[in-house]
Structure formats: structure tokens, C-alpha cells
Amino acid sequence: MKDPVESVHALLRAAGETVATAESLTGGRLAALLTGVPGASDVYVGGVVTYATELKASLLGVPERVIEEHGVVSSECAQAMAAGVRALTGATYGVATTGVAGPAEQEGKPAGTVFVGIAGPDLVAAVALELRGRRGQIQDRTCREALSSFEQVLRREETPLG
């Protein structure tokens, strides 16, 4: 079975597309995985770590309404972050991570509550995850789940409907 990072790179390269990341709880780990592959610059344009709520709004354009009504640990915020990094960088796709790595809860949500946002030309979606483990395990698992979800999106988009 091919490594999801390599699969994502191959699918993006074959389609002539790019990706950018917006990370909160993963703190740059997703970007590190995507840039750890030779030839990463062909498909990865960059990313931002918006750990502070204020940066989600100011850098990524997450609407204040989303933050007030849903919080930063939400599918709505993950989607807005993904769309925001896509707009900021000009990448074909944006992939975002937000959630609670722990050990304490945030916004009344327990550690392991995570949302992955994916935005593309014809898509803005989020995947909700409930992960278990220590802080680093939750961060690593979030990255793996984000890559797996993004790979599924790319595979669906390469298959013509009809």
C-alpha cells in the first residue's frame, strides 16, 4: 500500500494541481509531512499555523460570526480555514486542521475532538474525528486522517462522474 503522502503528491502532480495547509492543533506537522517527500515543491505551495484564534480571523479570513457561533473547534471553522488558505496562497486545494489535542478540553469539547477541512475548486467539506490518546498521538493521527481524507477527495475528483 502506497504512503498517503506519496499518493497525494502523485495525484496532485498528475492533475497539475497544488495544495496549501492551515493548521491549528497540528502545529505544522501536516506541512512537515507534505514537504518531507522529494519534489514536494511541485505540489505544495505553503501553509500557515494559526494556533491563536485571532490569526484564524486575520490571516485566513475565518468570519467572526463562525468563531462566535460555532467556535474554532468546529467543522465550520475547519472549512473556513481551508477556504482561507486556498485564497491566501492561490493553491488548488486547502487542507486545514483544528481541534483539541489535550490534555484539557477547549470550548467545552474533550481532547481528541478534531475537524479536518478541505476546500477545492468544487468542494468545501469537513471531516469530524473523535481521537483517543496523548497529545502527540492525537496530533499525528490528525495528520494521517487529514491526508487520507484529502487522498479520497483527489481520487473522487480524478474519476469522471457519469
VEXLO-460828 format. One line per field, with one value per atom (N, C-alpha, C): residue number from 0; residue in one letter; chain; atom name; x, y negated, z negated. Coordinates in steps of 0.2 Angstrom, whole numbers. Atoms other than C-alpha are relative to their C-alpha. Example, Ala and Ser with C-alpha at 12.3 -4.5 7.8 and 13.67 -1.06 7.14 Angstrom:
2
pos: (0 0 0 1 1 1)
code: (a a a s s s)
unit: (A A A A A A)
site: (N CA C N CA C)
x: (4 62 4 -4 68 -4)
y: (6 22 -6 6 5 -5)
z: (0 -39 0 1 -36 -3)
//
This chain:
162
pos: (0 0 0 1 1 1 2 2 2 3 3 3 4 4 4 5 5 5 6 6 6 7 7 7 8 8 8 9 9 9 10 10 10 11 11 11 12 12 12 13 13 13 14 14 14 15 15 15 16 16 16 17 17 17 18 18 18 19 19 19 20 20 20 21 21 21 22 22 22 23 23 23 24 24 24 25 25 25 26 26 26 27 27 27 28 28 28 29 29 29 30 30 30 31 31 31 32 32 32 33 33 33 34 34 34 35 35 35 36 36 36 37 37 37 38 38 38 39 39 39 40 40 40 41 41 41 42 42 42 43 43 43 44 44 44 45 45 45 46 46 46 47 47 47 48 48 48 49 49 49 50 50 50 51 51 51 52 52 52 53 53 53 54 54 54 55 55 55 56 56 56 57 57 57 58 58 58 59 59 59 60 60 60 61 61 61 62 62 62 63 63 63 64 64 64 65 65 65 66 66 66 67 67 67 68 68 68 69 69 69 70 70 70 71 71 71 72 72 72 73 73 73 74 74 74 75 75 75 76 76 76 77 77 77 78 78 78 79 79 79 80 80 80 81 81 81 82 82 82 83 83 83 84 84 84 85 85 85 86 86 86 87 87 87 88 88 88 89 89 89 90 90 90 91 91 91 92 92 92 93 93 93 94 94 94 95 95 95 96 96 96 97 97 97 98 98 98 99 99 99 100 100 100 101 101 101 102 102 102 103 103 103 104 104 104 105 105 105 106 106 106 107 107 107 108 108 108 109 109 109 110 110 110 111 111 111 112 112 112 113 113 113 114 114 114 115 115 115 116 116 116 117 117 117 118 118 118 119 119 119 120 120 120 121 121 121 122 122 122 123 123 123 124 124 124 125 125 125 126 126 126 127 127 127 128 128 128 129 129 129 130 130 130 131 131 131 132 132 132 133 133 133 134 134 134 135 135 135 136 136 136 137 137 137 138 138 138 139 139 139 140 140 140 141 141 141 142 142 142 143 143 143 144 144 144 145 145 145 146 146 146 147 147 147 148 148 148 149 149 149 150 150 150 151 151 151 152 152 152 153 153 153 154 154 154 155 155 155 156 156 156 157 157 157 158 158 158 159 159 159 160 160 160 161 161 161)
code: (m m m k k k d d d p p p v v v e e e s s s v v v h h h a a a l l l l l l r r r a a a a a a g g g e e e t t t v v v a a a t t t a a a e e e s s s l l l t t t g g g g g g r r r l l l a a a a a a l l l l l l t t t g g g v v v p p p g g g a a a s s s d d d v v v y y y v v v g g g g g g v v v v v v t t t y y y a a a t t t e e e l l l k k k a a a s s s l l l l l l g g g v v v p p p e e e r r r v v v i i i e e e e e e h h h g g g v v v v v v s s s s s s e e e c c c a a a q q q a a a m m m a a a a a a g g g v v v r r r a a a l l l t t t g g g a a a t t t y y y g g g v v v a a a t t t t t t g g g v v v a a a g g g p p p a a a e e e q q q e e e g g g k k k p p p a a a g g g t t t v v v f f f v v v g g g i i i a a a g g g p p p d d d l l l v v v a a a a a a v v v a a a l l l e e e l l l r r r g g g r r r r r r g g g q q q i i i q q q d d d r r r t t t c c c r r r e e e a a a l l l s s s s s s f f f e e e q q q v v v l l l r r r r r r e e e e e e t t t p p p l l l g g g)
unit: (A A A A A A A A A A A A A A A A A A A A A A A A A A A A A A A A A A A A A A A A A A A A A A A A A A A A A A A A A A A A A A A A A A A A A A A A A A A A A A A A A A A A A A A A A A A A A A A A A A A A A A A A A A A A A A A A A A A A A A A A A A A A A A A A A A A A A A A A A A A A A A A A A A A A A A A A A A A A A A A A A A A A A A A A A A A A A A A A A A A A A A A A A A A A A A A A A A A A A A A A A A A A A A A A A A A A A A A A A A A A A A A A A A A A A A A A A A A A A A A A A A A A A A A A A A A A A A A A A A A A A A A A A A A A A A A A A A A A A A A A A A A A A A A A A A A A A A A A A A A A A A A A A A A A A A A A A A A A A A A A A A A A A A A A A A A A A A A A A A A A A A A A A A A A A A A A A A A A A A A A A A A A A A A A A A A A A A A A A A A A A A A A A A A A A A A A A A A A A A A A A A A A A A A A A A A A A A A A A A A A A A A A A A A A A A A A A A A A A A A A A A A A A A A A A A A A A A A A A A A A A A A A A A A A A A A A A A A A A A A A A A A A A A)
site: (N CA C N CA C N CA C N CA C N CA C N CA C N CA C N CA C N CA C N CA C N CA C N CA C N CA C N CA C N CA C N CA C N CA C N CA C N CA C N CA C N CA C N CA C N CA C N CA C N CA C N CA C N CA C N CA C N CA C N CA C N CA C N CA C N CA C N CA C N CA C N CA C N CA C N CA C N CA C N CA C N CA C N CA C N CA C N CA C N CA C N CA C N CA C N CA C N CA C N CA C N CA C N CA C N CA C N CA C N CA C N CA C N CA C N CA C N CA C N CA C N CA C N CA C N CA C N CA C N CA C N CA C N CA C N CA C N CA C N CA C N CA C N CA C N CA C N CA C N CA C N CA C N CA C N CA C N CA C N CA C N CA C N CA C N CA C N CA C N CA C N CA C N CA C N CA C N CA C N CA C N CA C N CA C N CA C N CA C N CA C N CA C N CA C N CA C N CA C N CA C N CA C N CA C N CA C N CA C N CA C N CA C N CA C N CA C N CA C N CA C N CA C N CA C N CA C N CA C N CA C N CA C N CA C N CA C N CA C N CA C N CA C N CA C N CA C N CA C N CA C N CA C N CA C N CA C N CA C N CA C N CA C N CA C N CA C N CA C N CA C N CA C N CA C N CA C N CA C N CA C N CA C N CA C N CA C N CA C N CA C N CA C N CA C N CA C N CA C N CA C N CA C N CA C N CA C N CA C N CA C N CA C N CA C N CA C N CA C N CA C N CA C N CA C)
x: (4 0 4 -4 7 -1 0 11 -5 5 -4 4 -4 9 2 -2 16 -6 6 -1 -3 3 -7 5 -5 9 -1 0 7 -7 7 -12 0 0 -9 5 -4 6 -3 4 -4 -5 6 -18 3 -3 -6 -3 4 -14 5 -4 -7 -4 3 -11 4 -3 -8 -4 3 -11 -1 1 -19 -1 0 -15 -1 0 -20 3 -2 -19 7 -5 -6 7 -6 6 6 -5 15 2 -2 16 -3 3 5 4 -4 16 7 -6 31 0 1 24 0 0 20 6 -6 37 5 -5 46 1 0 44 4 -4 57 -5 4 49 -7 5 37 -2 1 39 -5 4 30 -8 7 13 -2 1 15 2 -2 14 2 -2 15 -6 5 5 1 0 1 -2 2 0 -4 4 -14 -3 2 -14 -5 5 -22 -6 7 -40 1 0 -36 4 -3 -24 -5 5 -38 -4 4 -48 4 -4 -34 4 -3 -24 -4 4 -36 -7 7 -52 -6 6 -62 -5 5 -78 -1 1 -80 -7 6 -98 1 -2 -91 3 -3 -80 -5 5 -94 -5 5 -107 2 -2 -98 7 -6 -81 6 -5 -64 1 0 -66 -7 7 -80 2 -1 -82 -1 0 -87 6 -6 -71 5 -5 -61 -1 2 -70 3 -2 -67 8 -8 -48 2 -3 -46 -2 2 -55 5 -4 -45 7 -7 -28 1 0 -33 0 0 -37 6 -6 -22 6 -5 -10 -1 1 -18 0 0 -17 -7 6 -29 -5 4 -34 3 -2 -33 -2 1 -32 1 0 -35 -1 1 -34 -1 1 -42 -3 3 -47 3 -2 -42 5 -5 -25 0 0 -27 6 5 -25 -6 6 -38 -5 5 -54 0 0 -57 -7 7 -74 -5 5 -82 1 -1 -75 6 -6 -64 6 -6 -47 -1 1 -47 -6 6 -62 4 -4 -54 -5 3 -60 5 -5 -51 -5 4 -57 4 -3 -54 -4 4 -58 4 -3 -55 -5 4 -62 -8 7 -79 -2 2 -79 3 -2 -79 -3 3 -81 5 -3 -76 -1 0 -72 0 0 -76 3 -3 -65 0 0 -65 6 -7 -47 1 -2 -40 8 -7 -23 3 -3 -10 1 0 -7 3 -3 6 -3 4 -4 -6 6 -19 2 -3 -8 2 -3 0 -6 6 -17 -4 4 -25 3 -3 -12 -1 1 -14 -7 7 -33 -1 0 -31 2 -3 -20 -4 4 -31 -7 6 -47 1 -2 -38 1 -1 -32 -7 6 -50 -4 3 -56 3 -4 -42 -2 2 -47 -7 7 -65 0 0 -61 4 -3 -50 -4 4 -64 -6 5 -76 -7 6 -94 -4 4 -107 -1)
y: (6 0 -6 6 -17 -5 5 -30 -6 5 -43 -6 6 -57 1 -1 -50 1 0 -46 -7 7 -64 -4 3 -70 2 -2 -59 -2 2 -63 -7 7 -82 -1 1 -81 2 -2 -71 -4 4 -83 -8 7 -99 -4 3 -104 -1 1 -111 0 0 -111 -5 4 -123 3 -3 -119 -6 5 -129 4 -4 -121 -4 3 -124 6 -4 -109 4 -4 -100 -4 4 -115 1 -1 -112 7 -7 -93 2 -2 -92 -3 3 -104 4 -4 -94 7 -6 -78 -1 2 -86 -2 2 -93 5 -5 -78 5 -4 -70 -4 4 -74 -2 3 -85 -3 3 -92 -7 7 -110 0 0 -104 -1 0 -102 -4 3 -110 -8 7 -129 -4 3 -133 1 -1 -134 -5 5 -144 4 -2 -139 -5 5 -149 3 -3 -142 -5 5 -158 -2 2 -162 -6 7 -180 1 -1 -173 4 -3 -162 -5 6 -178 -4 5 -190 3 -3 -178 4 -4 -166 -2 2 -176 4 -3 -165 -5 5 -175 0 1 -182 4 -3 -175 7 -8 -157 1 -1 -159 -1 2 -167 6 -4 -155 8 -7 -138 1 -1 -141 2 -2 -137 8 -8 -118 2 -1 -116 2 -2 -109 -7 6 -127 -4 3 -134 4 -4 -120 -1 1 -123 -7 7 -142 -1 0 -139 3 -3 -128 -4 5 -140 -6 6 -154 1 -1 -146 1 -1 -142 -7 7 -160 -4 3 -166 2 -3 -155 1 -1 -153 8 -7 -134 3 -4 -122 2 -3 -114 -3 2 -120 6 -5 -107 -3 3 -113 5 -4 -105 -5 4 -112 5 -4 -104 0 0 -99 6 -5 -90 2 -2 -90 -2 -5 -86 -3 3 -99 -1 1 -102 -8 7 -118 -1 1 -126 5 -5 -113 7 -6 -99 3 -4 -85 1 -2 -81 5 -4 -72 -2 3 -82 -4 2 -86 -1 1 -93 -2 1 -92 -4 4 -105 1 0 -103 -4 4 -116 1 -1 -114 -4 4 -121 1 -2 -112 3 -4 -107 -5 2 -114 5 -5 -100 1 -1 -95 8 -7 -78 -1 0 -76 6 -6 -65 0 -1 -58 4 -4 -53 1 -1 -45 0 0 -46 -6 6 -58 -5 6 -75 2 -1 -70 6 -5 -54 -3 3 -65 -4 4 -77 4 -4 -63 3 -3 -54 -5 5 -70 -1 1 -72 6 -6 -54 0 0 -56 -6 5 -73 2 -3 -65 5 -5 -50 -3 3 -61 -4 4 -73 5 -5 -57 2 -3 -51 -6 5 -68 0 0 -68 6 -5 -51 0 1 -55 -5 6 -71 3 -2 -61 5 -5 -49 -4 4 -57 4 -3 -55 1 -1 -48 8)
z: (0 0 0 -1 5 -6 5 -8 2 -2 -8 2 -2 -7 7 -7 9 5 -4 16 1 -1 13 5 -4 21 8 -7 36 3 -2 38 2 -1 37 6 -6 49 7 -6 62 2 -2 62 1 -1 62 -6 5 45 -6 6 29 -7 7 10 -5 6 -5 -6 6 -23 -5 6 -38 -6 6 -54 -7 7 -72 -5 5 -84 3 -3 -72 0 1 -74 6 -5 -57 2 -1 -57 7 -7 -41 5 -5 -32 0 0 -38 4 -4 -31 7 -8 -14 3 -3 -12 -1 2 -18 6 -6 0 5 -6 14 5 -5 27 -3 3 14 3 -2 21 7 -6 37 -2 2 27 -6 6 10 0 0 10 -6 6 -8 -5 5 -24 -6 6 -40 -6 7 -58 -4 4 -66 -6 6 -83 -4 3 -90 4 -3 -87 5 -4 -81 7 -7 -67 4 -4 -61 4 -3 -58 5 -4 -52 6 -6 -41 5 -4 -35 2 -1 -35 -3 3 -46 -3 2 -49 -8 7 -67 -2 1 -65 -1 1 -63 -7 6 -78 -6 5 -89 0 0 -84 -1 0 -82 -3 4 -90 5 -5 -82 0 -1 -86 3 -4 -73 7 -7 -56 4 -3 -51 1 0 -56 4 -4 -48 8 -7 -31 1 -1 -33 0 0 -37 7 -6 -22 6 -6 -10 -1 1 -18 2 -2 -15 8 -8 3 3 -3 6 -1 2 -3 5 -4 7 7 -7 24 1 -1 21 3 -3 30 -6 6 13 -6 7 -5 -5 5 -19 -7 6 -37 -6 6 -55 -5 6 -70 -5 5 -87 -6 7 -104 -1 1 -106 -7 7 -125 -4 4 -139 -2 3 -144 6 -5 -135 2 -3 -124 2 -2 -121 -2 2 -131 3 -4 -119 -3 3 -125 5 -4 -119 5 -5 -103 5 -4 -96 6 -5 -79 7 -7 -62 5 -6 -45 5 -6 -32 6 -6 -14 5 -4 -1 7 -7 18 5 -5 34 0 0 32 -7 6 14 -6 7 -4 -5 4 -16 -7 6 -34 -2 3 -42 -8 8 -61 -2 3 -71 -7 8 -89 -1 1 -93 -7 7 -108 0 1 -115 -3 3 -122 6 -4 -114 7 -6 -102 5 -4 -96 3 -3 -93 6 -5 -83 6 -6 -72 3 -3 -70 4 -4 -64 7 -6 -51 5 -4 -45 3 -2 -44 5 -5 -35 7 -6 -22 3 -3 -20 3 -3 -18 6 -6 -6 6 -5 4 3 -2 5 5 -4 12 7 -6 25 5 -4 31 2 -2 32 6 -5 42 7 -6 54 4 -3 58 3 -2 70 -2 2 65 6 -6 77 1)
//
